[in-house]
Amino acid sequence: MSKKRRRRSIGSLILGIIEFILAIVILALLAGAAAYFFCPLKSVDVEGTDLYTNEEIINYIIDDKYSHNTVYAFIKNKIFPKGDAEFIESFDVSIKGPNKLLITCNEKPILGYILTEDGKYIYFDFDGDITEISETFVDRGYMQVDGVSLDEPKIGKKLPIGDDEMGYLTSLIKILQKNSLMPNAVSYDEKGHITIKYETYSISLGNSYLLEEKIDRMMKILPQIEGLYGTLHLENYSSQNTDIVFEKETAQE
């Protein structure tokens, strides 16, 4: 191939690339113009949380004048997603029509919480990881855990509870939730033994040995101690020792 033909081939290739780029630019401009004129945002639905009002979520996501365009708001939240709201792990923004968006709120998983001396609530998940630290109390029946000391708690940090104790706590809460028996609080002692607390009485469960059997016995006894003050002792329950003691105390105590 001669040098002249080679130059023509290179020139044709460059010209083709320029034409391709120009075509892409023109198509992008046409698409942008069409989105601007035909996709003004008129309706936004919100789902996935009741911790915020729909208006609060919409104002948080649709946060500039350009976001009042369906396509712009969608693209912006795909490239720069927001996820720093309390109790919300992420937001998914999807297009439901040329003038409509759907914002789906994905809440952080929460198993229970610890109340600190300065009035903050430390929420944690089923793995014992801290998911939120807030001054806001979420009233959803989450179990309060006492007897756990935290030095400089941070989101993502694990609770100072061993894997066995965390497994015990998780199993306990699942069983109590299943039977609609969620207590006001659960407390640990230095040996990792658990006591669950209701309005007027407490139930000492001890360690995780025969947990399901202990809960089964507890359910049969609860109607008899309803309204009484005291502690139901199940910590020593076993197949050999089925004696269960309710240690009464006065309301004043």
C-alpha positions in Angstrom: 0.0 0.0 0.0 1.4 3.4 -1.0 1.9 6.2 1.5 -0.9 8.3 -0.2 -3.5 5.5 0.1 -2.4 5.0 3.7 -3.0 8.7 4.5 -6.4 8.5 2.9 -7.4 5.5 5.0 -6.3 7.2 8.2 -8.1 10.4 7.2 -11.3 8.4 6.5 -11.1 6.7 9.8 -10.6 10.0 11.7 -13.5 11.5 9.7 -15.7 8.5 10.6 -14.9 8.8 14.3 -15.7 12.5 14.2 -19.0 11.9 12.5 -19.9 9.2 15.0 -19.1 11.5 18.0 -21.2 14.3 16.4 -24.1 11.8 15.9 -23.9 10.8 19.6 -23.8 14.5 20.7 -26.8 15.4 18.5 -28.8 12.4 19.8 -27.9 13.3 23.3 -29.1 16.9 22.8 -32.3 15.7 21.2 -32.9 13.3 24.0 -32.2 16.0 26.6 -34.5 18.4 24.8 -37.3 15.8 24.7 -36.8 15.0 28.4 -36.9 18.7 29.2 -40.1 19.4 27.3 -42.0 16.1 27.8 -40.9 14.8 31.2 -41.7 17.5 33.9 -42.1 15.8 37.2 -45.7 15.9 38.3 -46.1 13.0 40.7 -43.9 11.2 43.3 -44.9 8.1 45.3 -43.0 7.0 48.4 -42.9 3.6 50.0 -40.8 1.5 52.5 -41.0 3.7 55.6 -43.3 5.4 58.0 -40.5 7.1 59.9 -40.7 10.2 57.7 -43.6 11.8 55.9 -43.8 11.5 52.2 -43.2 15.3 51.9 -40.0 15.0 53.9 -38.7 12.2 51.7 -39.6 14.0 48.5 -37.9 17.2 49.6 -34.8 15.2 50.6 -34.5 13.5 47.2 -35.9 16.2 44.9 -33.5 18.9 46.3 -32.8 21.3 43.4 -34.7 23.0 40.7 -33.5 20.6 38.0 -34.8 17.6 40.0 -38.3 18.6 39.0 -37.6 16.8 35.8 -38.3 13.1 35.8 -35.3 12.0 33.8 -32.9 14.3 35.5 -34.0 13.3 39.0 -33.7 9.6 38.1 -30.2 9.9 36.6 -28.9 12.2 39.4 -30.0 9.7 42.1 -28.4 6.8 40.2 -25.1 8.6 39.9 -25.2 10.4 43.3 -27.4 8.2 45.5 -28.3 9.5 48.9 -28.0 7.3 52.0 -27.2 9.4 55.0 -30.7 9.8 56.5 -31.3 8.4 59.9 -32.7 4.8 59.9 -32.6 4.7 56.1 -29.8 2.6 54.5 -30.5 3.7 50.9 -33.1 5.2 48.5 -34.1 3.6 45.2 -35.5 6.1 42.6 -37.4 4.6 39.7 -39.4 6.0 36.8 -43.0 5.0 36.7 -44.0 7.2 33.7 -42.8 10.2 31.9 -44.0 12.4 34.7 -43.9 10.1 37.7 -41.2 8.8 40.1 -41.3 6.1 42.8 -38.9 6.5 45.8 -38.4 3.3 47.7 -36.8 3.7 51.2 -34.7 0.8 52.4 -34.6 1.0 56.2 -31.7 -0.2 58.2 -32.2 -3.6 59.9 -32.8 -3.3 63.7 -33.1 -6.0 66.3 -33.0 -3.9 69.5 -31.4 -0.9 71.1 -29.4 0.2 74.1 -30.2 3.5 75.9 -27.1 5.4 77.0 -26.8 7.6 80.0 -26.9 10.8 77.9 -30.3 9.8 76.4 -29.1 8.4 73.0 -30.5 5.2 71.5 -28.0 2.8 70.0 -29.8 0.5 67.5 -28.2 -2.8 66.4 -29.0 -5.6 64.0 -29.1 -9.4 64.2 -25.3 -9.6 63.8 -24.8 -7.3 66.7 -23.6 -4.5 64.5 -24.6 -0.9 65.4 -26.8 0.4 62.6 -27.9 3.8 64.0 -27.1 6.2 66.9 -29.9 8.7 67.5 -31.8 10.8 69.9 -35.0 9.5 68.3 -36.9 6.6 69.8 -38.5 4.3 67.3 -41.6 2.8 68.9 -41.8 -0.5 67.0 -41.5 -2.9 69.9 -37.8 -3.3 69.6 -36.2 -4.9 72.6 -34.1 -2.7 75.0 -30.9 -4.4 76.1 -29.4 -3.5 79.5 -26.1 -4.4 81.1 -24.0 -3.8 78.0 -21.3 -1.1 78.3 -20.2 0.8 75.2 -17.1 2.8 74.8 -17.2 5.3 71.9 -20.0 3.6 70.0 -19.9 4.0 66.2 -22.1 2.9 63.4 -20.8 -0.4 61.9 -19.0 -1.3 65.2 -20.0 -4.5 66.9 -21.6 -4.7 70.4 -19.2 -6.0 73.0 -21.1 -9.3 73.2 -19.6 -12.6 72.3 -20.9 -14.6 69.3 -22.5 -17.2 71.6 -24.3 -14.5 73.6 -25.4 -12.7 70.4 -26.8 -16.0 69.0 -28.6 -16.5 72.3 -30.1 -13.0 72.2 -31.1 -13.5 68.5 -32.8 -16.8 69.2 -34.6 -15.4 72.2 -36.0 -12.4 70.4 -37.2 -14.6 67.4 -39.1 -16.9 69.8 -40.6 -14.0 71.8 -41.6 -12.2 68.6 -43.2 -15.4 67.2 -45.3 -15.8 70.3 -46.1 -12.0 70.8 -44.2 -11.9 74.1 -41.8 -9.1 73.5 -40.7 -7.7 76.9 -39.9 -4.1 77.8 -36.2 -4.9 78.2 -33.6 -7.7 78.4 -30.6 -7.5 80.6 -27.2 -9.3 80.7 -25.2 -10.1 83.8 -21.4 -10.6 83.8 -21.9 -14.3 83.0 -24.0 -13.6 79.9 -27.2 -14.8 81.7 -30.4 -13.1 80.5 -33.3 -11.7 82.4 -36.3 -10.3 80.5 -38.5 -7.6 82.0 -42.2 -6.9 81.6 -44.3 -4.3 83.3 -44.6 -5.8 86.7 -42.4 -8.9 86.7 -39.1 -10.2 85.4 -38.2 -13.7 84.2 -34.7 -15.0 84.8 -33.7 -17.3 82.0 -30.1 -17.9 82.8 -28.1 -19.2 79.9 -29.3 -20.5 76.5 -29.6 -24.2 77.7 -33.1 -25.5 77.0 -34.2 -22.1 75.8 -37.3 -23.2 73.9 -38.4 -25.4 76.8 -38.0 -22.5 79.2 -40.1 -20.3 77.0 -42.7 -23.0 76.7 -43.0 -23.3 80.5 -43.0 -19.5 80.8 -46.0 -19.2 78.5 -48.0 -21.7 80.6 -47.2 -19.8 83.8 -47.7 -16.2 82.6 -51.5 -16.2 83.1 -51.0 -17.1 86.8 -48.6 -14.2 87.5 -50.3 -11.5 85.4 -50.4 -8.3 87.5 -48.1 -9.7 90.2 -44.8 -8.2 91.1 -41.7 -10.3 91.3 -39.3 -12.6 89.4 -40.0 -15.9 87.8 -36.9 -18.1 88.1 -36.2 -20.4 85.1 -32.5 -20.2 85.2 -32.1 -23.6 86.8 -34.7 -25.4 84.8 -33.7 -28.7 83.4 -35.2 -32.2 82.7 -34.0 -33.2 86.2 -35.1 -30.0 87.9 -38.6 -28.9 86.8 -39.3 -26.8 90.0 -40.0 -23.2 89.1 -40.2 -20.5 91.7 -41.9 -17.1 91.5 -40.3 -14.8 93.9 -42.9 -12.2 94.9 -42.3 -8.6 95.8 -44.6 -5.7 96.7 -45.4 -3.1 94.1 -43.6 -0.5 96.3 -40.4 -2.5 96.0 
